[in-house]
Amino acid sequence: MESIEINGIKYRQNEKQVSKKMSKTMTMLYGMALMMGGSYGKEKERPEVDIVSEFALIQEKKSNLSANDRKWVESQFYRNFTEIEENKL
């Protein structure tokens, strides 16, 4: 697995996780809520950015994204990457 380095800290990419299916009952309830005019499932448009490079900019406090978008980028980065702990003697 390839590792990346951002501001002197090494990260490795996590293995892909299998997403869980919704139960039949939850699928029905979700559909009923949408038919009743609920806003469920309508996600906010997210910026089209490279997560890794934007995360590096956030760490350097040079990002031009809004606070919500910065939080989203950080959560996506930490979901996909884990810090590598170096062996310290």
Secondary structure, 3 states (H helix, E strand, C coil): CCEEEECCEEEEECCCCCCCCCCHHHHHHHHHHHHCCCCCCCCCCCCCCCHHHHHHHHHCCCCCCCHHHHHHHHHHHHHHEEECCCCCC
